[in-house]
Amino acid sequence: MITTRYTISGVTQDGQKFRPSDWTERLVCIQKEQLIKYNGHLKVKKIDGIKSIVFDSQLENTCPFTFERLLSFAKINHLVITEEAIES
C-alpha cells in the first residue's frame, strides 16, 4: 500500500526560520493521550537542525481534524511542505 508522507519544515518559503521556536509543540500539543491517538502517524523531529512535523496520510483516517489543522497551519504561515510517496 502506498501512502504519502508529509513533512512540514520550520522554514518559510522565503527561507526564514519560523518563530516561535516551540511551534511544533504548540501545534501538536504533545500529550500521552494524543500520541496514542496519532498511533505513530505523526512525529516531531529535527531535520538538519530544523524543527519539523512529519506525518503520513493515514493520520487523516485516525484524526482528520489534526491532519487538516497541520496542513492549514503550514499553508497560512507559508511553511515548506514536502510530500513523498512511501510503501507501508
N, CA, C and O of each residue as an XYZ file, in Angstrom:
352
protein
N       0.842     -1.182      0.000
C       0.000      0.000      0.000
C       0.891      1.251      0.000
O       1.861      1.339      0.752
N       0.547      2.189     -0.838
C       1.324      3.426     -0.920
C       0.586      4.521     -0.145
O      -0.613      4.733     -0.323
N       1.330      5.204      0.712
C       0.795      6.346      1.445
C       1.689      7.546      1.153
O       2.748      7.425      0.539
N       1.237      8.684      1.604
C       2.015      9.903      1.420
C       2.580     10.340      2.763
O       1.861     10.392      3.761
N       3.861     10.651      2.782
C       4.496     11.197      3.977
C       4.660     12.700      3.752
O       5.246     13.140      2.763
N       4.124     13.473      4.698
C       4.222     14.927      4.649
C       5.262     15.382      5.663
O       5.333     14.849      6.770
N       6.052     16.350      5.290
C       6.980     16.981      6.224
C       6.743     18.484      6.161
O       6.858     19.116      5.110
N       6.407     19.033      7.326
C       6.274     20.484      7.447
C       7.529     20.966      8.147
O       7.796     20.611      9.295
N       8.283     21.767      7.447
C       9.554     22.251      7.961
C       9.376     23.617      8.607
O       8.546     24.413      8.170
N      10.151     23.884      9.643
C      10.101     25.165     10.346
C      10.830     26.261      9.616
O      11.504     27.090     10.226
N      10.692     26.263      8.295
C      11.291     27.282      7.442
C      10.200     27.775      6.500
O       9.459     26.980      5.922
N      10.109     29.082      6.352
C       9.116     29.639      5.435
C       9.595     29.489      3.996
O      10.769     29.222      3.742
N       8.669     29.666      3.066
C       9.003     29.507      1.651
C      10.040     30.514      1.177
O      10.699     30.296      0.160
N      10.191     31.623      1.911
C      11.244     32.586      1.532
C      12.547     32.351      2.295
O      13.454     33.183      2.258
N      12.636     31.186      3.003
C      13.889     30.786      3.633
C      14.111     31.258      5.061
O      15.186     31.030      5.616
N      13.125     31.910      5.671
C      13.267     32.402      7.042
C      12.906     31.299      8.050
O      12.001     30.498      7.814
N      13.621     31.276      9.160
C      13.310     30.330     10.235
C      11.999     30.760     10.890
O      11.815     31.932     11.219
N      11.087     29.796     11.077
C       9.777     30.111     11.637
C       9.862     30.263     13.152
O      10.547     29.496     13.829
N       9.167     31.250     13.662
C       9.094     31.521     15.103
C       7.663     31.419     15.553
O       6.769     31.679     14.747
N       7.386     31.060     16.774
C       8.296     30.855     17.894
C       9.010     29.502     17.784
O       8.596     28.620     17.030
N      10.060     29.369     18.535
C      10.890     28.168     18.431
C      10.168     26.897     18.887
O      10.565     25.795     18.510
N       9.119     27.039     19.690
C       8.383     25.855     20.148
C       7.088     25.640     19.355
O       6.125     25.076     19.875
N       7.068     26.085     18.115
C       5.857     25.996     17.296
C       5.368     24.563     17.129
O       4.162     24.321     17.087
N       6.298     23.610     17.034
C       5.874     22.217     16.834
C       5.117     21.699     18.056
O       4.072     21.063     17.917
N       5.638     21.968     19.241
C       4.992     21.506     20.459
C       3.624     22.167     20.639
O       2.661     21.515     21.041
N       3.548     23.446     20.345
C       2.273     24.160     20.470
C       1.240     23.621     19.494
O       0.079     23.427     19.854
N       1.657     23.382     18.272
C       0.730     22.935     17.245
C       0.249     21.505     17.487
O      -0.938     21.210     17.351
N       1.162     20.640     17.841
C       0.813     19.233     18.020
C       0.236     18.962     19.405
O      -0.490     17.985     19.585
N       0.545     19.806     20.384
C       0.049     19.624     21.758
C       0.382     18.208     22.246
O      -0.508     17.428     22.582
N       1.663     17.901     22.277
C       2.083     16.541     22.596
C       1.714     16.177     24.024
O       2.232     16.747     24.984
N       0.820     15.229     24.139
C       0.424     14.634     25.408
C       0.298     13.145     25.156
O       0.056     12.709     24.030
N       0.465     12.376     26.211
C       0.440     10.926     26.063
C      -0.830     10.445     25.354
O      -0.764      9.576     24.484
N      -1.974     11.004     25.719
C      -3.244     10.574     25.125
C      -3.274     10.847     23.620
O      -3.773     10.038     22.838
N      -2.734     11.996     23.235
C      -2.743     12.339     21.818
C      -1.762     11.488     21.029
O      -2.054     11.098     19.898
N      -0.619     11.198     21.599
C       0.343     10.350     20.890
C      -0.243      8.967     20.644
O       0.009      8.367     19.599
N      -1.011      8.459     21.578
C      -1.681      7.163     21.386
C      -2.680      7.290     20.243
O      -2.773      6.402     19.395
N      -3.423      8.387     20.217
C      -4.418      8.625     19.174
C      -3.754      8.716     17.798
O      -4.289      8.206     16.814
N      -2.596      9.363     17.730
C      -1.892      9.507     16.459
C      -1.274      8.184     16.016
O      -1.015      7.988     14.829
N      -1.037      7.278     16.960
C      -0.611      5.909     16.677
C       0.566      5.811     15.702
O       0.553      4.999     14.777
N       1.574      6.641     15.921
C       2.775      6.558     15.100
C       2.677      7.230     13.749
O       3.628      7.190     12.968
N       1.549      7.845     13.458
C       1.390      8.506     12.164
C       1.897      9.938     12.177
O       1.907     10.597     11.138
N       2.322     10.435     13.349
C       2.793     11.812     13.460
C       3.988     11.860     14.398
O       3.971     11.265     15.476
N       5.026     12.574     13.975
C       6.227     12.719     14.805
C       6.753     14.141     14.696
O       6.665     14.773     13.643
N       7.298     14.631     15.791
C       8.010     15.902     15.792
C       9.489     15.547     15.730
O       9.979     14.780     16.559
N      10.205     16.102     14.749
C      11.614     15.763     14.552
C      12.420     17.012     14.257
O      11.878     18.048     13.871
N      13.717     16.893     14.445
C      14.651     17.891     13.948
C      15.304     17.281     12.710
O      15.900     16.205     12.771
N      15.181     17.979     11.601
C      15.775     17.514     10.352
C      16.774     18.582      9.909
O      16.403     19.717      9.607
N      18.027     18.198      9.880
C      19.099     19.148      9.559
C      19.046     20.374     10.470
O      19.284     21.500     10.033
N      18.729     20.134     11.747
C      18.698     21.199     12.742
C      17.438     22.054     12.728
O      17.337     23.014     13.492
N      16.478     21.721     11.874
C      15.233     22.486     11.755
C      14.083     21.655     12.336
O      13.882     20.501     11.959
N      13.328     22.270     13.268
C      12.168     21.572     13.819
C      11.158     21.328     12.705
O      10.879     22.206     11.888
N      10.622     20.121     12.695
C       9.693     19.717     11.649
C       8.623     18.806     12.233
O       8.796     18.206     13.294
N       7.525     18.723     11.515
C       6.466     17.771     11.853
C       6.350     16.832     10.666
O       6.202     17.274      9.527
N       6.419     15.531     10.937
C       6.335     14.516      9.900
C       5.104     13.665     10.197
O       4.923     13.179     11.313
N       4.265     13.496      9.184
C       3.072     12.674      9.371
C       2.715     12.024      8.044
O       3.154     12.464      6.981
N       1.915     10.975      8.124
C       1.528     10.301      6.891
C       0.034     10.454      6.656
O      -0.710     10.904      7.528
N      -0.384     10.070      5.465
C      -1.777     10.256      5.068
C      -2.737      9.424      5.910
O      -3.936      9.705      5.922
N      -2.246      8.412      6.610
C      -3.106      7.618      7.498
C      -3.622      8.452      8.666
O      -4.643      8.108      9.263
N      -2.936      9.537      8.999
C      -3.399     10.424     10.065
C      -4.770     10.995      9.723
O      -5.569     11.281     10.615
N      -5.039     11.160      8.438
C      -6.344     11.683      8.019
C      -7.473     10.753      8.450
O      -8.565     11.221      8.774
N      -7.230      9.455      8.460
C      -8.236      8.487      8.918
C      -8.303      8.431     10.439
O      -9.383      8.328     11.021
N      -7.134      8.500     11.074
C      -7.048      8.385     12.530
C      -7.562      9.631     13.228
O      -8.291      9.547     14.216
N      -7.176     10.784     12.707
C      -7.532     12.059     13.343
C      -7.652     13.138     12.262
O      -6.723     13.923     12.067
N      -8.794     13.182     11.556
C      -8.946     14.114     10.445
C      -8.778     15.583     10.836
O      -8.249     16.373     10.054
N      -9.222     15.953     12.032
C      -9.089     17.335     12.477
C      -7.622     17.738     12.547
O      -7.254     18.817     12.083
N      -6.783     16.887     13.121
C      -5.358     17.187     13.247
C      -4.703     17.250     11.872
O      -3.890     18.137     11.612
N      -5.048     16.319     10.996
C      -4.496     16.295      9.639
C      -4.769     17.623      8.934
O      -3.850     18.237      8.392
N      -6.011     18.064      8.937
C      -6.390     19.317      8.272
C      -5.755     20.530      8.955
O      -5.325     21.474      8.292
N      -5.702     20.490     10.275
C      -5.121     21.599     11.040
C      -3.647     21.796     10.687
O      -3.194     22.926     10.504
N      -2.902     20.695     10.593
C      -1.477     20.786     10.267
C      -1.263     21.400      8.885
O      -0.457     22.318      8.729
N      -1.978     20.897      7.890
C      -1.799     21.414      6.533
C      -2.264     22.862      6.421
O      -1.626     23.672      5.748
N      -3.355     23.181      7.068
C      -3.860     24.548      7.045
C      -2.869     25.520      7.692
O      -2.598     26.594      7.154
N      -2.336     25.132      8.847
C      -1.358     25.959      9.562
C      -0.142     26.224      8.680
O       0.336     27.354      8.583
N       0.347     25.168      8.043
C       1.535     25.296      7.199
C       1.276     26.240      6.020
O       2.123     27.065      5.681
N       0.117     26.111      5.411
C      -0.195     26.963      4.257
C      -0.369     28.418      4.669
O       0.144     29.318      4.005
N      -1.086     28.651      5.755
C      -1.319     30.019      6.232
C      -0.010     30.712      6.580
O       0.152     31.907      6.332
N       0.925     29.959      7.157
C       2.200     30.530      7.598
C       3.315     30.382      6.565
O       4.475     30.675      6.853
N       2.963     29.931      5.369
C       3.903     29.813      4.246
C       5.109     28.925      4.582
O       6.237     29.213      4.182
N       4.850     27.839      5.326
C       5.913     26.903      5.667
C       6.142     25.939      4.514
O       5.238     25.662      3.726
N       7.360     25.437      4.431
C       7.708     24.478      3.392
C       7.064     23.131      3.730
O       7.254     22.596      4.823
N       6.304     22.596      2.781
C       5.669     21.280      2.932
C       6.218     20.398      1.815
O       6.172     20.761      0.639
N       6.737     19.233      2.203
C       7.165     18.279      1.185
C       6.298     17.029      1.305
O       5.862     16.656      2.394
N       6.065     16.404      0.181
C       5.283     15.167      0.128
C       6.134     14.097     -0.538
O       6.849     14.345     -1.510
N       6.029     12.895      0.022
C       6.808     11.781     -0.509
C       5.941     10.535     -0.471
O       5.364     10.209      0.567
N       5.845      9.839     -1.591
C       5.105      8.573     -1.650
C       5.973      7.490     -1.009
O       7.148      7.344     -1.344
N       5.382      6.734     -0.086
C       6.117      5.659      0.589
C       5.273      4.385      0.605
O       4.044      4.438      0.560
N       5.942      3.263      0.668
C       5.252      1.979      0.823
C       5.097      1.696      2.296
O       6.049      1.827      3.065
N       3.898      1.308      2.693
C       3.683      0.999      4.110
C       3.357     -0.451      4.320
O       3.147     -0.878      5.455
